[in-house]
Amino acid sequence: MSAIKKLQGDYDLVMVGRRHVEMSLRDEEMAVFMEHPELGVIGDMLSSLDFCDGMMNVLVMQESRGLGCGAFRSDSARVS
């Protein structure tokens, strides 16, 4: 956390990743303090008023799973 706090004010946009797995014990303990659990632990910390007065733009990328080849094609785009 101290390494992240050292970056405070140096960037306009921060991109963080969020796992798509069950919460670990540590995550469950941190959830009590989180305002926006959908952002994940780090995303929530960066978006809080305690960090850059809440003026940090945070982009959270969440891992997807279970998508196979062609999963984003519409029915009209599929070749028969």
C-alpha positions in Angstrom: 0.0 0.0 0.0 2.9 2.4 0.7 4.2 2.0 -2.9 0.7 2.9 -4.2 0.5 5.9 -1.9 3.8 7.2 -3.2 2.3 7.5 -6.7 -0.5 9.8 -5.4 -0.9 12.8 -7.6 1.5 11.5 -10.4 -1.2 10.0 -12.6 -4.6 11.0 -14.0 -5.8 7.5 -14.8 -4.9 4.2 -13.0 -5.9 0.8 -14.4 -6.2 -2.1 -12.0 -7.2 -5.7 -12.5 -9.9 -7.6 -10.5 -10.0 -11.3 -10.2 -13.1 -13.3 -11.1 -12.7 -15.8 -8.2 -14.2 -16.3 -4.8 -13.1 -13.8 -2.2 -10.1 -14.8 -0.1 -10.1 -14.4 3.6 -8.1 -11.2 3.3 -10.6 -9.8 0.8 -13.5 -10.7 3.1 -11.8 -8.8 6.0 -11.2 -5.8 3.8 -14.8 -5.8 2.5 -15.9 -4.3 5.8 -14.0 -1.1 5.0 -14.9 -0.9 1.3 -17.3 1.7 -0.1 -17.4 0.2 -3.6 -16.7 -3.6 -3.4 -17.4 -3.9 -7.2 -14.1 -2.1 -7.8 -12.1 -4.7 -5.8 -9.8 -3.9 -2.9 -7.2 -1.8 -4.8 -9.8 0.0 -7.0 -11.8 0.9 -3.9 -8.8 2.3 -2.2 -7.8 4.4 -5.2 -11.3 5.8 -5.6 -11.7 6.8 -1.9 -11.6 10.3 -0.6 -8.5 9.4 1.3 -6.5 9.0 -1.9 -6.1 12.2 -4.0 -9.4 13.5 -2.4 -11.3 11.1 -4.6 -10.1 12.8 -7.8 -8.4 9.7 -9.2 -9.8 8.1 -12.4 -9.8 4.3 -11.9 -10.4 1.8 -14.7 -11.1 -1.7 -13.3 -10.6 -4.6 -15.7 -12.2 -7.8 -14.6 -11.1 -11.2 -15.8 -13.7 -13.1 -17.8 -14.0 -16.8 -18.0 -16.0 -19.4 -19.9 -15.9 -17.6 -23.2 -15.0 -19.7 -26.2 -14.1 -18.9 -29.8 -16.8 -16.7 -31.4 -18.5 -15.9 -28.1 -19.0 -12.3 -29.1 -20.5 -12.9 -32.6 -24.1 -12.0 -33.1 -26.4 -14.7 -34.7 -26.5 -12.8 -38.0 -22.7 -12.9 -38.2 -22.3 -16.6 -37.9 -21.4 -18.7 -40.9 -23.7 -21.7 -41.5 
